Amino acid sequence: MKTMQTNVVTPDGSVFDGQVNMVSVKTINGELGILPNHLPLVTPLAIGAIRLKKDKDVRLIALSGGFIEVRQDEVNILAESAELPSDIDITRARAAKERAERRLEEAKRDNIDFRRAELALKRALNRLDVAQN
Ligand code: ATP
């Protein structure tokens, strides 16, 4: 099966570097699946899971936003932050979720704090999702 060299990098370093058959990401416009020989592309990513498929193996990474660049048989994901399931601190994510939920109850809808809490809640739920999958 054909593969693509795939890199996931954050400001702290590399989270994944290897050959995969398929990359699935959540762009700001919806889900996107990349197979080898995909057209070149650069697009912003939303908070969501990255799915990396290699043969029968599927690996998930929690992504909190960034960009994907697709080139001939090469995929680069530049992430604001990204964690493998084994690197996710569930206690911390649960605390972040509860903190965000509290803030959503306290803040007014049009407030910047409300938007911030919404994003924090999405990041926390995404981490819990990826860690527990
Ligand atoms: P928190 O409120 O717990 O800091 P956050 O969503 O605000 O969560 P980010 O700003 O997205 O955190 O990330 C800051 C750094 O902390 C990144 O390096 C990210 O990978 C790491 N990080 C955040 N939450 C977790 C977690 N639950 N487990 C492991 N690493 C985490």
Residues whose N, C-alpha, C, O or C-beta is under 5 A from the ligand:
A	BS01	ATP	S64 S81 A82 E83 D87 I88 D89 R92 A93 A96 R123 R127
